[in-house]
């Protein structure tokens, strides 16, 4: 079951990226593709939430979930605002997601090294 959820996570991330690329190519449907990918990505982030004892790890996982909600918020702004305000929210969410991925992998390696 978990492997299907991980697969959905990857599909959601690819739909996020495809939606952003489609902004240039197919501007009439890019927001639908983006928001569907963002919702799938966010839901799988919450389902796949690992349980850690470390406070740092729990904080990073919570920040990663907040970043996925920011990505969904950027998709909502795509529908409600027709200017480019959603880009700021998208940038914040993407940078938080990137930070959390690198920090989580570093912390996991540190935990494995200490075990």
Contact map, one row per residue, 1 for C-alpha under 8 A:
1111100000000000000000000000000000000000000000000000000000000000000000000000000000000000000000000000000000000000000
1111110000000000000000000000000000000000000000010000000000000000000000000000000000000000000000000000000000000000000
1111111000000000000000000000000000000000000000000000000000000000000000000000000000000000000000000000000000000000000
1111111100000000000000000000000000000000000000000000000000000000000000000000000000000000000000000000000000000000000
1111111110000000000000000000000000000000000100010000000000000000000000000000000000000000000000000000000000000000000
0111111111000000000000000000000000000000000100010000000000000000000000000000000000000000000000000000000000000000000
0011111111100000000000000000000000000000000000000000000000000000000000000000000000000000000000000000000000000000000
0001111111110000000000000000000000000001100100000000000000000000000000000000000000000000000000000000000000000000000
0000111111111000000000000000000000000001100110000000000000000000000000000000000000000000000000000000000000000000000
0000011111111100000000000000000000000000100000000000000000000000000000000000000000000000000000000000000000000000000
0000001111111110000000000000000000001000100000000000000000000000000000000000000000000000000000000000000000000000000
0000000111111111000000000000000000011111100000000000000000000000000000000000000000000000000000000000000000000000000
0000000011111111100000000000000000001100100000000000000000000000000000000000000000000000000000000000000000000000000
0000000001111111110000000000000000001000000000000000000000000000000000000000000000000000000000000000000000000000000
0000000000111111111000000000000011011100000000000000000000000000000000000000000000000000000000000000000000000000000
0000000000011111111100000000000011111100000000000000000000000000000000000000000000000000000000000000000000000000000
0000000000001111111110000000000001000000000000000000000000000000000000000000000000000000000000000000000000000000000
0000000000000111111111000000010011000000000000000000000000000000000000000000000000000000000000000000000000000000000
0000000000000011111111100000011111001000000000000000000000000000000000000000000000000000000000000000000000000000000
0000000000000001111111110000010001000000000000000000000000000000000000000000000000000000000000000000000000000000000
0000000000000000111111111000010000000000000000000000000000000000000000000000000000000000000000000000000000000000000
0000000000000000011111111110110000000000000000000000000000000000000000000000000000000000000000000000000000000000000
0000000000000000001111111111111000000000000000000000000000000000000000000000000000000000000000000000000000000000000
0000000000000000000111111110000000000000000000000000000000000000000000000000000000000000000000000000000000000000000
0000000000000000000011111110000000000000000000000000000000000000000000000000000000000000000000000000000000000000000
0000000000000000000001111111110000000000000000000000000000000000000000000000000000000000000000000000000000000000000
0000000000000000000001111111111000000000000000000000000000000000000000000000000000000000000000000000000000000000000
0000000000000000000000100111111000000000000000000000000000000000000000000000000000000000000000000000000000000000000
0000000000000000000001100111111110000000000000000000000000000000000000000000000000000000000000000000000000000000000
0000000000000000011111100111111111000000000000000000000000000000000000000000000000000000000000000000000000000000000
0000000000000000001000100011111111100000000000000000000000000000000000000010011000000000000000000000000000000000000
0000000000000000001000000000111111110000000000000000000000000000000000000000000000000000000000000000000000000000000
0000000000000011011000000000111111111000000000000000000000000000000000000000000000000000000000000000000000000000000
0000000000000011111100000000011111111100000000000000000000000000000000000010000000000000000000000000000000000000000
0000000000000001000000000000001111111110000000000000000000000000000000010011000000000000000000000000000000000000000
0000000000010011000000000000000111111111000000000000000000000000000000000000000000000000000000000000000000000000000
0000000000111111001000000000000011111111100000000000000000000000000000000000000000000000000000000000000000000000000
0000000000011011000000000000000001111111110000000000000000000000000100110010000000000000000000000000000000000000000
0000000000010000000000000000000000111111111000000000000000000000000000010000000000000000000000000000000000000000000
0000000110010000000000000000000000011111111100000000000000000000000000000000000000000000000000000000000000000000000
0000000111111000000000000000000000001111111110000000000000000000000100000000000000000000000000000000000000000000000
0000000000000000000000000000000000000111111111000000000000000000100110010000000000000000000000000000000000000000000
0000000000000000000000000000000000000011111111100000000000000000000000000000000000000000000000000000000000000000000
0000110110000000000000000000000000000001111111110000000000000000000000000000000000000000000000000000000000000000000
0000000010000000000000000000000000000000111111111000000000000001100100000000000000000000000000000000000000000000000
0000000000000000000000000000000000000000011111111000000000000000100000000000000000000000000000000000000000000000000
0000000000000000000000000000000000000000001111111000000000000000000000000000000000000000000000000000000000000000000
0100110000000000000000000000000000000000000111111100000000000000000000000000000000000000000000000000000000000000000
0000000000000000000000000000000000000000000011111110000000001000000000000000000000000000000000000000000000000000000
0000000000000000000000000000000000000000000000011111000000001000000000000000000000000000000000000000000000000000000
0000000000000000000000000000000000000000000000001111100001000000000000000000000000000000000000000000000000000000000
0000000000000000000000000000000000000000000000000111111011000000000000000000000000000000000000000000000000000000000
0000000000000000000000000000000000000000000000000011111011000000000000000000000000000000000000000000000000000000000
0000000000000000000000000000000000000000000000000001111111000000000000000000000000000000000000000000000000000000000
0000000000000000000000000000000000000000000000000001111111100000000000000000000000000000000000000000000000000000000
0000000000000000000000000000000000000000000000000000011111110000000000000000000000000000000000000000000000000000000
0000000000000000000000000000000000000000000000000001111111111000000000000000000000000000000000000000000100100000000
0000000000000000000000000000000000000000000000000011111111111100000000000000000000000000000000000000000000000000000
0000000000000000000000000000000000000000000000000000001111111110000000000000000000000000000000000000000000000000000
0000000000000000000000000000000000000000000000000000000111111111000000000000000000000000000000000001001100000000000
0000000000000000000000000000000000000000000000001100000011111111100000000000000000000000000000000001000100000000000
0000000000000000000000000000000000000000000000000000000001111111110000000000000000000000000000000000000000000000000
0000000000000000000000000000000000000000000000000000000000111111111000000000000000000000000000011001000000000000000
0000000000000000000000000000000000000000000010000000000000011111111100000000000000000000000000011001100000000000000
0000000000000000000000000000000000000000010011000000000000001111111110000000000000000000000000000000000000000000000
0000000000000000000000000000000000000000000000000000000000000111111111000000000000000000000010000000000000000000000
0000000000000000000000000000000000000000000000000000000000000011111111100000000000000000000111011000000000000000000
0000000000000000000000000000000000000100110010000000000000000001111111110000000000000000000010001000000000000000000
0000000000000000000000000000000000000000010000000000000000000000111111111000000000000000000010000000000000000000000
0000000000000000000000000000000000000000000000000000000000000000011111111100000000000000110110000000000000000000000
0000000000000000000000000000000000000100000000000000000000000000001111111110000000000000110011000000000000000000000
0000000000000000000000000000000000100110010000000000000000000000000111111111000000000000000000000000000000000000000
0000000000000000000000000000000000000000000000000000000000000000000011111111100000000100100000000000000000000000000
0000000000000000000000000000000000000000000000000000000000000000000001111111110000000110110000000000000000000000000
0000000000000000000000000000001001100100000000000000000000000000000000111111111000000100000000000000000000000000000
0000000000000000000000000000000000100000000000000000000000000000000000011111111100000000000000000000000000000000000
0000000000000000000000000000000000000000000000000000000000000000000000001111111110001100000000000000000000000000000
0000000000000000000000000000001000000000000000000000000000000000000000000111111111010100000000000000000000000000000
0000000000000000000000000000001000000000000000000000000000000000000000000011111111000000000000000000000000000000000
0000000000000000000000000000000000000000000000000000000000000000000000000001111111000000000000000000000000000000000
0000000000000000000000000000000000000000000000000000000000000000000000000000111111111100000000000000000000000000000
0000000000000000000000000000000000000000000000000000000000000000000000000000011111110000000000000000000000000000000
0000000000000000000000000000000000000000000000000000000000000000000000000000000011111100000000000000000000000000000
0000000000000000000000000000000000000000000000000000000000000000000000000000010011111110000000000000000000000000000
0000000000000000000000000000000000000000000000000000000000000000000000000000100010111111100000000000000000000000000
0000000000000000000000000000000000000000000000000000000000000000000000001110110010111111110000000000000000000000000
0000000000000000000000000000000000000000000000000000000000000000000000000100000000011111111000000000000000000000000
0000000000000000000000000000000000000000000000000000000000000000000000000000000000001111111100000000000000000000000
0000000000000000000000000000000000000000000000000000000000000000000001101100000000001111111110000000000000000000000
0000000000000000000000000000000000000000000000000000000000000000000001100100000000000111111111000000000000000000000
0000000000000000000000000000000000000000000000000000000000000000000000000000000000000011111111100000000000000000000
0000000000000000000000000000000000000000000000000000000000000000001001000000000000000001111111110000000000000000000
0000000000000000000000000000000000000000000000000000000000000000011111100000000000000000111111111000000000000000000
0000000000000000000000000000000000000000000000000000000000000000001000100000000000000000011111111100000000000000000
0000000000000000000000000000000000000000000000000000000000000000000000000000000000000000001111111110000000000000000
0000000000000000000000000000000000000000000000000000000000000011001000000000000000000000000111111111000000000000000
0000000000000000000000000000000000000000000000000000000000000011001100000000000000000000000011111111100000000000000
0000000000000000000000000000000000000000000000000000000000000000000000000000000000000000000001111111110000000000000
0000000000000000000000000000000000000000000000000000000000000000000000000000000000000000000000111111111000000000000
0000000000000000000000000000000000000000000000000000000000011011000000000000000000000000000000011111111100000000000
0000000000000000000000000000000000000000000000000000000000000001000000000000000000000000000000001111111110000000000
0000000000000000000000000000000000000000000000000000000000000000000000000000000000000000000000000111111111000000000
0000000000000000000000000000000000000000000000000000000000010000000000000000000000000000000000000011111111100000000
0000000000000000000000000000000000000000000000000000000010011000000000000000000000000000000000000001111111110000000
0000000000000000000000000000000000000000000000000000000000000000000000000000000000000000000000000000111111111000000
0000000000000000000000000000000000000000000000000000000000000000000000000000000000000000000000000000011111111100000
0000000000000000000000000000000000000000000000000000000010000000000000000000000000000000000000000000001111111110000
0000000000000000000000000000000000000000000000000000000000000000000000000000000000000000000000000000000111111111000
0000000000000000000000000000000000000000000000000000000000000000000000000000000000000000000000000000000011111111100
0000000000000000000000000000000000000000000000000000000000000000000000000000000000000000000000000000000001111111110
0000000000000000000000000000000000000000000000000000000000000000000000000000000000000000000000000000000000111111111
0000000000000000000000000000000000000000000000000000000000000000000000000000000000000000000000000000000000011111111
0000000000000000000000000000000000000000000000000000000000000000000000000000000000000000000000000000000000001111111
0000000000000000000000000000000000000000000000000000000000000000000000000000000000000000000000000000000000000111111
0000000000000000000000000000000000000000000000000000000000000000000000000000000000000000000000000000000000000011111
